[in-house]
């Protein structure tokens, strides 16, 4: 943005725009032109991206990629934290976001609680669905399966014990339960990134 100077006029100058005398009054000089404060806001001041009002000569102005803000308007769109001297991201509709809200917004959502899974959270993944470790529970007894073995049944998941009671098939000849292979989820912790675990089958 073009620079300007604010001061009190000691010489005999008129406002470039309204022609009012400036001597003894506060004025702004920009690009070699002298103008009163009122005309500066009307004709020269940048418009705040957030509040859409002019950024006056007495205001502190912040700018980024040809966009301008009052310092008090430069806040996170989600949590309203001031972003002056803080890292930020300019997202859709010219809204600025803090790093924490950006990470939470872009993080995958837990299938159980629908909250974001952020870096450092323990989580498990199965068929492109992801859960916090403690949200991955048995559909029958509600106990946490976590990274233990389980049996998927449609959109539901059962621990080994509940599956045996609810779904186990019996051999017509020996009357013993027919065993199935459960799914076992491995889980890792990877600081700074979202943990993704691979599903694999293991012998019972």
Residue frames relative to the residue before (quaternion, step in Angstrom):
aa qw qx qy qz dx dy dz
X 1.0000 0.0000 0.0000 0.0000 0.00 0.00 0.00
X 0.5642 -0.6008 0.4372 0.3599 3.55 -1.15 0.60
X 0.4203 -0.7076 0.5053 0.2595 3.57 -0.99 0.80
X 0.0705 -0.7849 0.6141 0.0430 3.52 -1.24 0.46
X 0.3199 -0.7354 0.5732 0.1678 3.53 -1.31 0.47
X 0.1809 -0.7699 0.6048 0.0931 3.55 -1.00 0.88
X 0.2102 0.7835 -0.5636 0.1559 3.58 -0.88 0.87
X 0.4844 -0.6072 0.5227 0.3514 3.54 -1.34 -0.27
X 0.4082 -0.7548 0.4660 0.2157 3.55 -0.64 1.15
X 0.1665 -0.7876 0.5882 0.0774 3.57 -0.83 1.04
X 0.6884 0.4406 -0.2754 0.5061 3.57 1.25 -0.35
X 0.5760 -0.5853 0.4438 0.3587 3.53 -1.30 0.10
X 0.2241 0.7408 -0.5967 0.2120 3.54 -0.21 1.35
X 0.2841 -0.7290 0.5934 0.1891 3.53 -1.20 0.58
X 0.5974 -0.5495 0.4363 0.3883 3.57 -1.21 0.49
X 0.5233 -0.6649 0.4412 0.2990 3.56 -0.87 0.98
X 0.7481 0.4183 -0.2149 0.4682 3.58 1.05 -0.73
X 0.8186 0.2397 -0.1230 0.5073 3.62 0.61 -1.06
X 0.3913 -0.7644 0.4233 0.2888 3.59 1.37 -0.16
X 0.3851 0.6955 -0.5112 0.3267 3.60 1.17 0.37
X 0.5275 -0.6320 0.4507 0.3451 3.62 -1.03 0.71
X 0.3007 -0.7812 0.5297 0.1369 3.56 -1.02 0.88
X 0.4618 0.7068 -0.4516 0.2883 3.60 1.17 -0.31
X 0.8227 0.1691 -0.1740 0.5141 3.55 -0.80 1.10
X 0.6680 0.4760 -0.2971 0.4888 3.57 1.28 0.00
X 0.5778 -0.5518 0.4649 0.3816 3.53 -1.31 0.31
X 0.0071 0.8063 -0.5899 0.0442 3.55 -0.95 0.87
X 0.2778 -0.7193 0.6066 0.1934 3.53 -1.37 0.20
X 0.1517 -0.7678 0.6161 0.0890 3.53 -0.99 0.88
X 0.1049 0.7844 -0.5995 0.1194 3.54 -0.69 1.13
X 0.8472 -0.0168 -0.0451 0.5291 3.52 -0.86 1.06
X 0.7311 -0.4586 0.2280 0.4507 3.54 0.97 0.93
X 0.6480 0.4996 -0.3204 0.4773 3.57 1.27 -0.01
X 0.2841 -0.7432 0.5845 0.1590 3.54 -1.08 0.83
X 0.0932 0.8017 -0.5863 0.0692 3.58 -0.88 0.88
X 0.5531 -0.5923 0.4617 0.3607 3.54 -1.23 0.43
X 0.6757 -0.5070 0.3460 0.4083 3.56 -1.25 0.41
X 0.6446 0.5376 -0.3250 0.4358 3.58 0.95 -0.84
X 0.6961 0.4559 -0.2763 0.4809 3.59 0.90 -0.88
X 0.5739 0.5733 -0.3844 0.4407 3.57 1.12 -0.58
X 0.6870 0.4738 -0.2877 0.4699 3.58 0.86 -0.94
X 0.6824 0.5011 -0.2874 0.4479 3.58 1.05 -0.73
X 0.8283 0.2661 -0.1008 0.4827 3.57 0.87 -0.94
X 0.8042 0.3450 -0.1409 0.4630 3.60 1.02 -0.71
X 0.6268 0.5925 -0.3522 0.3633 3.58 1.00 -0.77
X 0.4739 -0.6359 0.5281 0.3036 3.54 -1.20 0.62
X 0.4150 -0.7006 0.5271 0.2432 3.56 -1.19 0.60
X 0.4716 -0.6795 0.4884 0.2781 3.57 -0.89 0.95
X 0.4825 -0.6885 0.4694 0.2698 3.57 -0.82 1.03
X 0.7077 0.4728 -0.2619 0.4549 3.58 1.04 -0.74
X 0.8222 0.2507 -0.1237 0.4959 3.62 0.55 -1.12
X 0.3902 -0.7608 0.4371 0.2792 3.60 1.33 -0.17
X 0.5454 0.5917 -0.4094 0.4300 3.59 1.21 0.37
X 0.5902 -0.5802 0.4071 0.3864 3.63 -1.14 0.50
X 0.3720 -0.6954 0.5699 0.2308 3.54 -1.16 0.69
X 0.3041 -0.8155 0.4700 0.1471 3.54 -0.16 1.32
X 0.6900 -0.4986 0.3437 0.3965 3.52 -1.33 0.32
X 0.6968 0.4598 -0.2712 0.4791 3.59 1.13 -0.56
X 0.5977 0.5770 -0.3561 0.4278 3.59 1.27 -0.12
X 0.4376 -0.6491 0.5467 0.2972 3.53 -1.24 0.50
X 0.1826 -0.8150 0.5475 0.0519 3.55 -0.72 1.12
X 0.1276 -0.7558 0.6380 0.0738 3.55 -1.06 0.84
X 0.0257 -0.8161 0.5772 0.0078 3.58 -0.99 0.73
X 0.0423 0.7706 -0.6331 0.0601 3.53 -1.21 0.70
X 0.8511 -0.0775 0.0109 0.5191 3.57 -0.77 1.12
X 0.7072 -0.4941 0.2457 0.4420 3.55 0.78 1.15
X 0.5797 0.5022 -0.4066 0.4964 3.55 1.14 0.70
X 0.1912 -0.8107 0.5513 0.0474 3.57 -1.02 0.83
X 0.0629 -0.7931 0.6058 0.0084 3.55 -1.16 0.72
X 0.4631 -0.5459 0.5944 0.3663 3.53 -1.32 0.34
X 0.5718 -0.6007 0.4095 0.3802 3.60 -1.00 0.63
X 0.6730 0.4937 -0.3035 0.4595 3.60 1.06 -0.68
X 0.6559 0.4971 -0.3080 0.4772 3.60 1.24 -0.34
X 0.5930 0.5851 -0.3662 0.4147 3.57 1.23 -0.32
X 0.3062 0.7544 -0.5017 0.2923 3.54 0.33 1.35
X 0.6227 -0.5422 0.4110 0.3864 3.54 -1.25 0.49
X 0.5052 -0.6776 0.4566 0.2778 3.56 -0.88 0.98
X 0.7215 0.4480 -0.2460 0.4671 3.60 1.08 -0.72
X 0.8343 0.2090 -0.0818 0.5035 3.60 0.66 -1.07
X 0.4125 -0.7576 0.4200 0.2817 3.60 1.34 -0.03
X 0.3640 0.7220 -0.5017 0.3074 3.58 1.18 0.47
X 0.5043 -0.6392 0.4815 0.3244 3.59 -0.98 0.80
X 0.2203 -0.7983 0.5522 0.0960 3.57 -0.91 0.95
X 0.3345 0.7206 -0.5263 0.3030 3.58 1.22 0.38
X 0.8415 0.0286 -0.0904 0.5319 3.58 -0.72 1.15
X 0.6037 0.5208 -0.3714 0.4759 3.60 1.20 0.55
X 0.5538 -0.5874 0.4516 0.3799 3.62 -1.14 0.49
X 0.0223 0.8059 -0.5892 0.0532 3.58 -1.03 0.76
X 0.2301 -0.7364 0.6102 0.1803 3.53 -1.36 0.13
X 0.3116 -0.7244 0.5855 0.1881 3.56 -0.99 0.89
X 0.0870 -0.8260 0.5569 -0.0015 3.55 -0.50 1.23
X 0.8005 -0.2860 0.1976 0.4883 3.56 -1.27 -0.29
X 0.8229 0.2122 -0.1996 0.4878 3.55 -1.25 0.66
X 0.5627 -0.6432 0.3643 0.3701 3.59 1.18 0.62
X 0.4140 0.6903 -0.4859 0.3405 3.59 1.09 0.66
X 0.2804 -0.7544 0.5701 0.1652 3.56 -0.98 0.88
X 0.1507 -0.7839 0.6010 0.0395 3.55 -1.05 0.91
X 0.4474 -0.6496 0.5343 0.3039 3.56 -1.13 0.63
X 0.6713 -0.5201 0.3424 0.4020 3.57 -1.23 0.37
X 0.6426 0.5318 -0.3326 0.4400 3.62 1.01 -0.75
X 0.6940 0.4596 -0.2810 0.4776 3.60 0.87 -0.90
X 0.6031 0.5477 -0.3555 0.4581 3.58 1.10 -0.64
X 0.6633 0.5044 -0.3023 0.4629 3.58 0.93 -0.93
X 0.6720 0.4969 -0.3003 0.4597 3.59 0.94 -0.87
X 0.6653 0.5148 -0.3053 0.4463 3.58 0.97 -0.84
X 0.7363 0.4224 -0.2264 0.4776 3.57 0.97 -0.85
X 0.5356 0.6424 -0.4027 0.3720 3.59 1.23 -0.25
X 0.5569 -0.5820 0.4568 0.3774 3.60 -1.16 0.48
X 0.4016 -0.7186 0.5214 0.2245 3.57 -1.18 0.59
X 0.5021 -0.6509 0.4909 0.2885 3.52 -1.04 0.90
X 0.4656 -0.6896 0.4868 0.2659 3.58 -0.91 0.96
X 0.6775 0.5101 -0.2898 0.4436 3.58 1.17 -0.52
X 0.8256 0.1902 -0.0727 0.5263 3.60 0.69 -1.09
X 0.3871 -0.7613 0.4337 0.2874 3.58 1.36 -0.17
X 0.4987 0.6227 -0.4438 0.4081 3.58 1.22 0.34
X 0.6006 -0.5845 0.3879 0.3836 3.63 -1.12 0.50
X 0.2996 -0.7016 0.6155 0.1979 3.52 -1.21 0.64
X 0.1180 -0.8365 0.5348 0.0205 3.54 -0.27 1.28
X 0.7209 -0.4399 0.3100 0.4368 3.54 -1.31 0.31
X 0.7765 0.3215 -0.2582 0.4765 3.55 -0.91 0.97
X 0.5516 0.5989 -0.4057 0.4152 3.62 1.22 -0.29
X 0.4085 -0.6561 0.5672 0.2847 3.56 -1.11 0.68
X 0.1386 0.8066 -0.5612 0.1237 3.56 -0.76 0.98
X 0.2458 -0.7424 0.6041 0.1534 3.53 -1.31 0.36
X 0.1831 -0.7842 0.5879 0.0768 3.54 -1.16 0.67
X 0.0530 0.7801 -0.6209 0.0560 3.53 -1.05 0.84
X 0.8492 -0.0929 0.0119 0.5197 3.55 -0.73 1.16
X 0.7205 -0.4827 0.2185 0.4474 3.53 0.81 1.17
X 0.5829 0.4955 -0.4005 0.5043 3.57 1.23 0.45
X 0.1356 -0.8098 0.5694 0.0405 3.57 -1.02 0.76
X 0.1048 -0.7837 0.6118 0.0212 3.54 -1.15 0.81
X 0.4968 -0.5239 0.5677 0.3955 3.52 -1.31 0.26
X 0.6319 -0.5581 0.3660 0.3940 3.59 -1.03 0.70
X 0.7396 0.4217 -0.2379 0.4674 3.60 0.84 -0.93
X 0.6265 0.5284 -0.3449 0.4575 3.61 1.25 -0.13
X 0.6074 0.5407 -0.3581 0.4588 3.58 1.24 -0.27
X 0.1267 0.8363 -0.5076 0.1640 3.57 0.10 1.35
X 0.6086 -0.5443 0.4434 0.3697 3.54 -1.33 0.38
X 0.4761 -0.6935 0.4661 0.2741 3.59 -0.88 0.94
X 0.6876 0.4784 -0.2773 0.4706 3.58 1.19 -0.47
X 0.8295 0.2200 -0.0924 0.5050 3.59 0.52 -1.18
X 0.3896 -0.7634 0.4321 0.2806 3.58 1.35 -0.16
X 0.4134 0.6875 -0.4903 0.3407 3.58 1.19 0.34
X 0.5505 -0.6198 0.4461 0.3372 3.56 -1.11 0.69
X 0.2834 -0.7398 0.5886 0.1610 3.55 -0.85 1.02
X 0.1206 -0.8325 0.5297 0.1087 3.55 1.06 -0.79
X 0.7651 -0.2840 0.2464 0.5228 3.54 -0.70 -1.10
X 0.4260 0.7127 -0.4585 0.3166 3.61 1.23 0.36
X 0.6468 -0.5091 0.3907 0.4121 3.56 -1.31 -0.06
X 0.0116 0.7983 -0.6002 0.0479 3.57 -1.14 0.64
X 0.3347 -0.7082 0.5810 0.2210 3.54 -1.36 0.18
X 0.2687 -0.7601 0.5664 0.1711 3.62 -0.71 1.00
X 0.0005 -0.7701 0.6378 -0.0154 3.55 -1.04 0.87
X 0.7907 -0.1557 0.0585 0.5892 3.57 -0.02 1.28
X 0.7887 -0.2375 0.2104 0.5266 3.57 -0.69 -1.11
X 0.6408 0.5120 -0.3229 0.4722 3.58 1.26 0.12
X 0.2041 -0.7683 0.5991 0.0960 3.54 -1.26 0.54
X 0.1233 -0.8127 0.5691 0.0196 3.55 -0.92 0.97
X 0.4654 -0.6336 0.5329 0.3130 3.52 -1.12 0.71
X 0.7020 -0.4798 0.3120 0.4240 3.58 -1.24 0.37
X 0.6709 0.5187 -0.3039 0.4342 3.58 0.87 -0.94
X 0.6992 0.4585 -0.2786 0.4725 3.60 0.82 -0.95
X 0.6198 0.5415 -0.3475 0.4493 3.57 1.04 -0.67
X 0.6426 0.5267 -0.3260 0.4509 3.57 0.97 -0.83
X 0.6939 0.4728 -0.2796 0.4655 3.58 0.95 -0.86
X 0.7595 0.4217 -0.2036 0.4515 3.57 0.96 -0.85
X 0.8426 0.2128 -0.0595 0.4911 3.56 0.91 -0.90
X 0.4545 0.7174 -0.4585 0.2617 3.62 1.16 -0.29
X 0.2858 -0.7480 0.5794 0.1522 3.56 -0.99 0.92
X 0.3146 -0.7639 0.5418 0.1551 3.57 -1.05 0.81
X 0.4892 -0.6500 0.5019 0.2937 3.53 -1.02 0.87
X 0.4646 -0.7064 0.4627 0.2664 3.60 -0.77 1.03
X 0.6994 0.4747 -0.2736 0.4589 3.58 1.12 -0.59
X 0.8172 0.2509 -0.1196 0.5049 3.60 0.66 -1.12
X 0.3988 -0.7539 0.4344 0.2896 3.59 1.33 -0.19
X 0.5016 0.6272 -0.4429 0.3987 3.62 1.23 0.26
X 0.5853 -0.5812 0.4294 0.3678 3.55 -1.21 0.54
X 0.3724 -0.6921 0.5702 0.2391 3.54 -1.10 0.76
X 0.3330 -0.7762 0.5068 0.1726 3.54 -0.71 1.09
X 0.1610 -0.7518 0.6319 0.0979 3.56 -1.17 0.75
X 0.4830 -0.6470 0.4986 0.3155 3.54 -1.21 0.43
X 0.3095 -0.7459 0.5541 0.2021 3.60 -0.77 0.96
X 0.4594 -0.6177 0.5436 0.3344 3.53 -1.36 0.01
X 0.1569 -0.7758 0.6072 0.0702 3.55 -1.03 0.84
X 0.1963 -0.7878 0.5753 0.0997 3.57 -0.80 1.00
X 0.2602 -0.7341 0.6047 0.1663 3.56 -0.90 0.92
X 0.1431 -0.8009 0.5793 0.0494 3.56 -1.10 0.65
X 0.0928 -0.7942 0.5999 0.0269 3.56 -1.00 0.87
X 0.2741 -0.7003 0.6210 0.2208 3.51 -1.36 0.21
X 0.0181 0.7996 -0.5977 0.0559 3.57 -0.66 1.09
X 0.2869 -0.8009 0.4923 0.1842 3.62 0.06 1.25
X 0.8055 0.2877 -0.2243 0.4669 3.52 -0.96 0.92
X 0.7652 0.2406 -0.1739 0.5713 3.58 1.22 -0.16
X 0.5640 -0.5674 0.4629 0.3816 3.54 -1.28 0.24
X 0.3844 -0.7292 0.5206 0.2225 3.56 -0.82 1.00
X 0.0479 -0.7777 0.6267 0.0148 3.55 -0.92 0.93
X 0.1343 -0.8091 0.5704 0.0431 3.56 -0.68 1.09
X 0.3726 -0.7320 0.5330 0.2032 3.54 -1.11 0.73
X 0.3667 -0.7182 0.5466 0.2256 3.57 -1.05 0.76
X 0.0615 0.7906 -0.6078 0.0431 3.54 -1.06 0.71
X 0.4221 -0.6866 0.5290 0.2656 3.57 -1.18 0.54
X 0.0741 -0.7834 0.6161 0.0344 3.56 -1.08 0.74
X 0.5978 -0.5696 0.4114 0.3860 3.59 -1.13 0.51
X 0.4944 -0.6422 0.4955 0.3124 3.56 -1.14 0.61
